[in-house]
């Protein structure tokens, strides 16, 4: 049995595989006002399509759809075929409130009611 595939068939298969990987994730990385689709996301880093992604370095934001998940400090580490791998130097969960430097009482009032009249 022969494992040879014509170049155009192999290119079509590679394009279909890359498209399926991109559609599986809704994750995207934003850096310098540009957005890049994540192919794979792991605990220590992520990969992007090498055609779309420059050698990113520094602070980036990771989004799932419209929700910000992480703020990360990254460095480009290696090319893996047609993908570029980036590793985290640091990645922090994004929150919608500022951290506090005091303990909040568990029975503290949530809001104040105004006087009527």
C-alpha positions as MATLAB code, in Angstrom:
seq = 'XXXXXXXXXXXXXXXXXXXXXXXXXXXXXXXXXXXXXXXXXXXXXXXXXXXXXXXXXXXXXXXXXXXXXXXXXXXXXXXXXXXXXXXXXXXXXXXXXXXXXXXXXXXXXXXXXXXXX';
ca = [
       0.000    0.000    0.000;
       1.343    3.403   -0.958;
       1.222    6.377    1.432;
       1.981    8.940   -1.259;
      -0.566   11.715   -1.711;
      -0.433   14.220   -4.536;
       0.652   17.677   -3.296;
      -2.722   19.297   -4.001;
      -4.579   16.581   -2.043;
      -2.122   16.916    0.873;
      -2.554   20.708    0.838;
      -6.341   20.301    0.896;
      -6.161   17.899    3.835;
      -3.827   20.248    5.735;
      -6.148   23.208    5.113;
      -9.187   21.216    6.304;
      -7.333   20.109    9.467;
      -6.265   23.671   10.229;
      -9.807   24.976    9.683;
     -11.254   22.311   12.003;
      -8.747   23.187   14.733;
      -9.599   26.880   14.492;
     -13.349   26.260   14.608;
     -13.081   24.001   17.642;
     -11.895   26.871   19.830;
     -13.542   30.240   20.299;
     -10.417   31.452   22.061;
      -8.536   34.370   20.636;
      -5.514   36.403   21.633;
      -5.427   40.187   21.363;
      -2.149   42.067   21.117;
      -1.486   45.600   19.890;
      -5.091   45.997   18.717;
      -4.950   42.849   16.559;
      -6.783   39.578   17.193;
      -5.473   36.055   16.492;
      -7.417   32.779   16.657;
      -5.984   30.169   19.081;
      -5.461   26.685   17.656;
      -4.459   24.951   20.914;
      -4.536   26.238   24.495;
      -2.660   24.404   27.242;
      -1.635   25.078   30.834;
       1.811   26.352   29.873;
       1.008   28.131   26.601;
      -0.874   28.166   23.313;
      -0.346   27.847   19.571;
      -1.396   30.116   16.720;
      -1.367   29.679   12.955;
       2.078   30.750   11.769;
       0.604   32.491    8.702;
      -1.504   34.831   10.852;
       0.661   35.357   13.909;
       3.815   37.392   14.112;
       6.427   36.573   16.747;
       4.383   37.979   19.611;
       6.117   38.896   22.840;
       4.943   40.710   25.912;
       1.504   41.414   27.323;
      -1.557   39.898   25.590;
      -5.182   39.267   26.524;
      -6.941   35.920   25.998;
     -10.675   36.006   25.229;
     -13.364   33.355   24.941;
     -15.816   35.021   22.590;
     -16.352   38.441   24.187;
     -15.296   37.477   27.718;
     -11.725   38.170   28.820;
     -10.235   35.095   30.508;
      -6.573   35.918   31.096;
      -4.001   38.632   30.911;
      -0.713   36.985   29.955;
       2.947   37.735   29.555;
       4.193   35.530   26.716;
       7.230   34.705   24.638;
       7.391   32.935   21.251;
       9.239   29.659   21.738;
       9.224   27.498   18.616;
       7.712   26.767   15.241;
       5.913   23.412   15.031;
       5.201   22.839   11.368;
       2.606   25.445   10.369;
       1.976   26.551   13.981;
       3.796   28.972   16.272;
       4.043   28.023   19.953;
       3.970   30.637   22.714;
       4.703   29.979   26.376;
       3.435   31.862   29.389;
       5.858   33.698   31.589;
       2.810   34.640   33.624;
      -0.938   34.302   33.116;
      -3.444   35.835   35.476;
      -7.191   35.318   35.581;
      -9.053   38.431   34.508;
     -11.553   39.756   37.028;
     -14.286   42.341   36.712;
     -13.488   43.979   40.054;
     -10.366   45.402   41.626;
      -8.664   43.425   44.383;
      -9.188   44.685   47.940;
      -6.583   44.936   50.670;
      -8.987   44.303   53.554;
     -11.274   41.530   54.709;
     -14.911   41.911   53.761;
     -17.420   41.051   56.454;
     -19.715   38.211   55.428;
     -22.812   40.062   56.686;
     -21.910   43.514   55.367;
     -24.711   45.419   53.595;
     -24.707   45.158   49.836;
     -26.325   48.555   49.211;
     -27.774   51.507   51.098;
     -31.425   52.424   50.881;
     -32.218   56.095   50.573;
     -34.857   57.987   52.533;
     -38.181   58.544   50.862;
     -39.984   61.748   51.186;
];
